[in-house]
């Protein structure tokens, strides 16, 4: 399964009140793509690439990040999730580990 997303973050918008970025205004453009494949009925593995760019460097929101990971189904409603991520630029983590549990309440 392949997915792609894109968006625009309006930074410095006064309508966000105290939480907004007050010193600088601008737009941050984001894009994301991911690919997931079922290797067995229980194991899914995938990769993701995310990027963000702006022409206003005062916002410090440039980002390039990738993640490789997956999930392993323990029961029909419970899965163990995992991932390794890394990034570049100011708003990205350098290296990270993602471990979790996903539960389907339905």
Secondary structure, DSSP 8 states (H G I E B T S, - for coil): -EEEEEEEEEET-GGGGGGS--S--EEEEEEEEEEEEESSSSEEEEEEEEEEE-S-GGG---EEEEEEEEEEEEETTEEEEEEEEEEESTTS-SEEEEEEEEE---
